[in-house]
Amino acid sequence: MPSSDQPLHVLVVEDDTTDFFIIREHIRGIQNRTFIVDQCANYDEALTLICAKKYDIYFIDYRLGAKTGLDLLRDALLNGCEEPLILLTGRGNSLIDQEAMEMGAADYLLKSEISSENLERSIRYALSRAAVLSALRSSEKKYRAVFERSKEAIFIADSNLQLKDFNEATGALFGNPADNVRQFNLFDFITNPDSREKIERGLREAGEVKDLEVDLINSGGDIKNCVLSLSTDNPHPEEVNIHGVIHNITNLKKAEKAMLQAERLASTWRLASALAHEVRNPLSTIQMSVEQIDDSGIKDEDKFLLEIISRNSQRIDGLITRLLESSRPDEGQPQVLDLRSVMEESIQTTKDRTSLNGITISFDFPRRPCLINANAERLRIAFINILVNAIEAVQPNIGKISIQIHRDEDKYVIDLADNGCGIPAENLGSLFEPYFTSKKNGIGLGLAATMNIIKSHSGEIEVESYPDKGTHFRIILPQITATTAYLSVR
């Protein structure tokens, strides 16, 4: 809106020249303000001028030939007109007045009542109202931009938590297109009874929920670790809105878990190193002493005891070696490898065991090489550990193990699934911890070593399992391009 010391540009959309002259003179009679008043007698030309924002305010006659001022008013508003539009008519009609104001007209004037005083009041009111609406639109655009562009999931729901409005991040988190999300209730994605009860109690007793950690299950079945906040708003006595913000902390949880795992492995390595040193010294003495004993004068039954001592000393030495292997930092220079070849070699290593037990292994690998930077021997140990666990989990003759490798952006994903006995939910969180095992004769180092190896290759490992249905391991490793591989070889 121009300042009071600047001329105000006015367009009068009127096909009667006499009426235009009268309106113009009344406008010029307004004191303390300069006006530039133009006439437009053509509907289409007037709409073009309005859309081009050539004027500060518009007076529109109701009678415009085949069309009416209401038609022009409607078309102007549909084309984004923000300047005030004042409808003029020769005869009073309350229905036209009401329709014009509901449509968005700034005012409605009878030509028979037009005077400089009425026009001044109408112009002043219309410009003031336009300024307020412009400020509101600007504020709405600003906060709408924050709402839409926020990386956090922000939504508005009714009192029953049925979704009403939301940003793109909400649709992405829920795994649904924007058009589909409105069909859902928040509790369609939060199925844990304890979480639902806490949400309902918080809204009922305090009208809000603050930073509640929940597990959200999206439409694809993926579980997302989130922090949920809700607050109640009553814009009208008969309406209740609930504003919600969901912060996805899945990656943060993964990072915390990886850091905790790394700390545990480092602690295990220090303990294992000290233990190996303290145990191997007396163990070496025992083995050397056994080797120095002359068994020519020893009874046969006593020779058997010496064999037990020797055999178990070697077994202890082997356990110490496995303990160090499972927890020591990765060593060895990585090389450019084809992931398919490493997996095929791992499958071949376990082939005798799967064949003897009638276990079927199926695999689906890409045709092109899957190039990674890795230590082949260490990576093979990791794959074999998982394969051995799968073999031991399935039943002979009906056991099935499937292995798939596919590319996902700049990573390779290995999916290894079996139809075995599965892993209880309470054991999944401890699966990769050193010394944790559910096997009678296990020592709990195989999967701990696997985790250590995968992490040392800047990879990730995840597991899903359901009792009596099977287990699914997913290993993610960074790929390298053919150019990088060529430079590494050179």
N, C-alpha and C positions, 0 to 999 in steps of 0.2 A: 504494500500500500504506500503511495507517495506521501511525502511529508506535506504539512499544511502550506508551506511556501512554494510548493511545486504545483503546476496546473494539473487538474484532474481530467483525464480523458474519458469522455462519456460517449457511448454509442446508443442511439435511439433506433430500434428496429421498428419502423413505421412506414407503411405504404401510402399514408395520407399526408401530403406535404403541409397542409394547413395545420393539422394536429402536431406535426413535428415542429413547426415554427412556434406554436404556442408553448410546447414543452420546453423548447430551447430558451425562449425568453424568460420563462419562469426559473429555469436553472441559472441563467445569467444574472437573475435578480438576487440570487443568494449572496449575502455579504461575506466578506473576509475570506473568500476563496476564489481562485481563478479556474474556469472550466473551459475545456475545448470540447465542443459538442458536434458530433457528426451524425448523419442519417444513413441508414441502409434500408432499402425497400425490398430486397430480395432475400428469400429464406436461405438458399444455399450459400449466397455470398456472406450473409450474416453468420452462418455456422462456421464458415471458413475463417472469418475474422475472430470469432470467439475462440476457436481452436488454436489460432495463432497468438492469442493473448495480446491483442493489439490495444485493448482498452482496460481501464480500471474498474468500470461499472457499466452495466447494460440495462436499458429499459426496453422491454419487449411488449409490443402490442399483441393482444389476444387474437385479433383478426389479421391473418397473413395469407389471404387467398385460399388456396386449396388446403393449406395446413394452418395450424393454430400456434399461438405462443406457447401452449403447453407442449406441443410436439418439439418446438425448438428448445424449450427448457429441458426436456428429457434428453434430446440428442446432445445438447451441450454438456450436460452432467455426465452422460455416458462417455463422452470424449475427454473427461478429466478437467472440466472447467472448474476453477477454484475462485474466480472473481464473482462478486455478487450479481444476481440476476433478479430484476424487479419486473413483475408482470403488470401490464396496464390493460384496462378494459373499459368499454364505454358504458356498460351496464353492470350493476352489482349482481353477483351470483355467488351465494355462499358455497355451493358445491365446487365451483371453479377455484374460489379462494382456498378452500380446504385442500383440494387436490394439488394446487400449486405449492402450498406451504409444506405438505407432506412430501412432495417431490424434491424440494430443496430450494425453492425460491426464497430470496432474502426478504421480500415484501410483496404486497398486492395493493395496487392503487386504482381508484376510479378516476377516469379522465375529468369528470365533472367536478371533482373535489381537488384537482391539482392546483397548488399554489406554491409560491417560493418557500413558504414556511413548511408546508407538508413535504415538499421535495427535499428540503434541507434536513428535516427530521428523518426521512426515509433513507437518504444517502448516508447520513451520519450513523444511523443504526446499522445499515447494511455493511458499511465499511468496518465498523467495530466488530460486528458478528463475524465477518470474513477474516479479520485479524485473529480472533479467538480460534476459529476453526482451523486457520492455517497453523497456528501454534500447536493445536491439538494434533493435527495431521503430522507435523514435524516431529512431535514427541512420540507419536505412535510409530512412525517410520523408524525412529532411532531405537526404540525398545523392541520393535518387531525385528529389526536387523540383529539386535543382540540375541533375541529369542531364537531366530532361525539359524544364525551362524554359530551358536554356542556348540561346543563339542560335548557338553553335558546333555543328557536326555532331560528335556523340560516338557511338562505336560499339564493340562488342566482336565480334571475329571469331575463328575457329579458326586453327590453324597454317597452313592453306591460304588464309587471308584470306576464307573464306566467312562472310558476315555472320550473327551470332547474336542480338545485341541492339543497340538503337540508339534515339536520341531522335527527336522530330518534326523537328528541324532537318536530320537526316540524310536522312529521306524527302523533305523539301522540296528539299534540294540535289540529290539524285539524280533528282528529278522522278517519284517513285513513291509510291503509297500505302504505309502502313506494312506492310500484309499482304504486299505484293509484294516489298519490299526483301530479305526473308530468302531469296528465291530467287536472289539475286545474289552474286557474288564482287566484291571491291574492284576487281580487274583488269578487270571488265566495264565500268568507268567510266574507268579509266586505261589507255589503249591505246598510249601512246607507249612504244616499246621501251626507250629510254634510262631513262625514269622507272621502268619496271617492273624493270629490271636494278638500279638504285640501291636500290629498295625491298628486293628479294630479297637483295642483298649486305649491306645494313645490318642486316636481321633475322638473317641467317646469321652475320655476323662480330661484331656488337656487340649483337644482341638488341633493337635500337631504330633508329628513323629520326627525325632531328631536323630540323624546319622545312625540309622539302623542298618546293620550288615545283614544282607539277604542274599540268597542264591536264586538268581532269576533264570528260568528256562525259556529260551526263545523258541520260535516256531520250528527251527531246525533241530531242536533237541539239545543244543549246546548250553552248558551251564555257565553262567556269568556271575562272578563274585561282584556284588554291588553294594553301595551305601545309599540308602533311601532316606529322603526327607520329605515330609508332607506338612502342609498348613491349610487350615480351613478359612474360607472367605465367604461372607454373606453379602453379596451386592444388593440383594433385594430380600425382603422378609420371606418370600416364598421360594427363594433360590439359594442353594448352597453349592459353592465351588470348592474343589480341593486342588491346590497347586502342589505340584510334585517335581522334585529334582532327583535324578538317579546318576550317581557317579560310578562308572565302571572301573573297578580296581582289580580286574582279572590279571592284567599284566603285572601290576604291583605285587599281587599275591604270588604269582609265578616267580618274580624276581626275589621276593623274600624267601620263598621256598628254596630257590637255587642257591641263594647266599647261605642259608642255614645248612643246606646239604654240603656246600663247599667247606664251611667251617667244621662240620662234622668229619668230613674226609681228611681235612688237614689235621684235626685233632687225632683221628684214628692213625694217620701216617706217623705222627710223632710217637704215639703210644706203641705202634707196631715196631717202629725202628728201635725204640728202647728195649722193648720186650725181646725182639729178635737178637739184639746184642747180648742181653743178659741170659737168654735161654740157650743160644747157640754155643756159647763158650763152654758151659758144662756138658752140653750135648756132644760137642766135638770130642771132649775128653772121654765121655762114655764110649763113643764109637771107636775111637783110637784104642781104648783099653780092650774092647771086645776083639778088635782085629789082632791085638798083640797076644791074646791068650792062645796058648798051645793046646789045641783040642785033642791031641793024640792020646792023652791019658785021661780024658774025660769020658764018663759014661754016656751012652747014647741018649738016655733020658735027660741028662744035663745039657747035652749039645742042643736039644730042642729049646731049652730055656735061653741059651745064648742066642739062638735064632730069633726068639721072641724079642729079646732085648735089641738086637740089631734091626729087626724089621720095624719095630715101633719107634726106634730112634730115627730111622729114615722117614717114617710117617710124620713124626713131629717136625722134622726138617721140611718136609713137603708142605705141611700146614702153615709153617712160618712163611715159606715162599709165597703161598697163595694169599696169605694175609697181607704181605707187602705188595703183591701185585694188585690187590683189590683197592688199596688206598694210596699208593704212591702217585705223585704227579706224573702225567704222561711224559714219556721220553721218546727219543728217536726223531729223526728228521722227517717231516711229512713230505709226501710226494704226490704228484698228480696221478689220480687213480680213476678207474672206471668203477663206479659204485656197483654196477651189475656184476662185474667179475668178482668183487669181494663177497657179495651175497651168494653168488653161485658156488664159490669155494666153501663158504660156511655151510651151505646146504649139502654139499658133497661130503663134508666132514661128518655130518650126522646121518648120512644115507644108510649105513649099515644098521643103525639103531631103528630108523623108521621102517626099513624093509622088514626086519625081523619081527616088528610089532604090527605090521600091516597098516601103517599110518600113511595116509595120502598127503603129499605136499604139492600144492599147485602154486604157480607163480606167474605174474604178469609184469614184464619189464618193458620199458620203452625200447624202440628199435635203435635209436641213436645213443651214443655213449653218454653216460651220466657222470660228468667230470667233477671230482671233488679233490680237495687238498687234505690228505689224511695219511696216518700211519696204518698201513695195510694189516700188519700183524695184530695191532691193538684193536682195530675196528673189527677184525674177524673174531677176536675173543668176545667182544660185546654182542655180536650177532649170534654166535654159538651159544652164549649164555641164555639168551632169550629163546632160541630154538630148543635148547635142552629143557627149559622150563615148560615150553608148549608140549613137547613130546611126553614129558612126565605127567602133564595135566590131562591128556586125552586118553581114551580107552583103546586098547589094542583092537585092530581090525575095523573099527568104526571111526577112529580118530582122523580129523582133517585139519590141515594147517594151510592157510593161504597167505601168500606174500605178494604185495603189490608195491611198485615204485612209480611215482608220478611226479611231475614238476609242478611247483606252485610258486609262480613269480620267480624269485631268485633263490629258491630253495628246492631241495628234493625231499619228498615225503615217502617214508617207508611204512606201510601198514602190514603188520604181522598179526594175524588173528587165528584163533583155534576154537574148536567146539568142545573144549574140555570142561572140567569141573568148576572152573571159575574161582575167583578170589573173594572171600567175604568182605563186605564194605568196610568193616572195622580194621582190616589189615592193609587196605590200599594205601593209606597215608604213611605207613611204615615200610612199604615194599622195598624201597631203595636204601634203607638204613643198614649200615654194617651190622652183622651178627643177627639180624632179624630173619627168622625162617619159620615156616610151618611144617617143614619136612622132618621126619624122624631122625634121619642121618645127615641133615644139612647143617652147615655152619653159617649160612646167611651172608656169604661174601660175593656170590655170583652177580646178582643184580646191582649190588653196591659198586662192584668193579665196572659193570656196564654203564651205570650213571656217570661214574668218574671219566670213563673213556669218551662217552658222547659229549659231556660238558667240555672236555679238553679239546674237542674238535669244533667248539662253538656251536654245538647242536642242542637240541631239546628232545626230551623223551616224555611221553605221556602214556597213561594206561587207563583203560576202562574194562571193567569186569563185572559179570553177573553170575552168581552161583548157578550151577547146572546149565548155563548157556554158553559160557566161554569167556575168553580174554582177548582184548585187542590192544596191542602195543603200537604206538605211533612214534617213529623216530624222524626228526627233522634235521637235515644237514645242509649247510650253505653250499651252493653250487659255485663253480668257477666257469668263466667263459672260455671258448676255444682260444681266444687271443691271450688271455691270462695263462692258460695252460701252455701255449707255445712259448711265451716269455719265460715261464718257470723251467721248462725243459732246457731252453737255451742257457 
